[in-house]
Amino acid sequence: MKMLDLNKLDEEPIEVQQAVAFYASHTINEVRVTTEKRRKYYSVLEDAGLLEPLKSVVEP
């Protein structure tokens, strides 16, 4: 999995920046969101290699 340097977050694509912001706010503040919205941002992080795909966590 890729490491993200938050000091260089502005160098990442805007989609990744938004997904990181969503992930942080959702994780820290436990914001209630729809599954569809969560899936949208999580898939961006998965595609960027910043988050393990859910299937790899659920399936053996």
N, C-alpha and C positions, 0 to 999 in steps of 0.2 A: 504494500500500500504506500502511496506517495505521501510525503510529509508536506505540510503547508506552513510556510513562514508568514505569520500574520503581519509582520512588518512589510511584506511585499505583496499583500493582498491586492493592492491597487494594480499590480501587474497581471493579475489573473483576468480572464474574460468576465464580463459583467454578469453572465449567468452564474458563474461560480461564486462571485462576490455576493450575489443575492441569495444563493443557496446556503452559503456559509452564514450569512446574517440570519436567515430563517432557522437554520439548524441550531445556532447559538441561542436565539430567542426562544425557540421551542424547548430546548434542553434546559436552559436556565430558568425561564419563567413559566414553563409548563403551559404555554399558550394553547388554547383549544383551536384546532384547525380540522378541516375535512381531510379524509384519507386521500382524496384526489390531489389536494394541494401539497400534502406531505410527500406523496409519491412523486410529484413533479420535481420538487426540490431535491429529494433524496436521489432520484435517478441522475440528476445533474452531477451530484457529488460522487455517485458510483461511477459514472462515465469518466469523470476526471481522475478517478483512482484515489479519491480522498475518503471514501466510505466503503466498507465491505458490503457487497451485495447481500440483501436480506436472504436470498436463497442459500448462500454459502453458510449463513449462520443457522438456518433452520434445517437444512438437509445435511445428512452425515457425509 
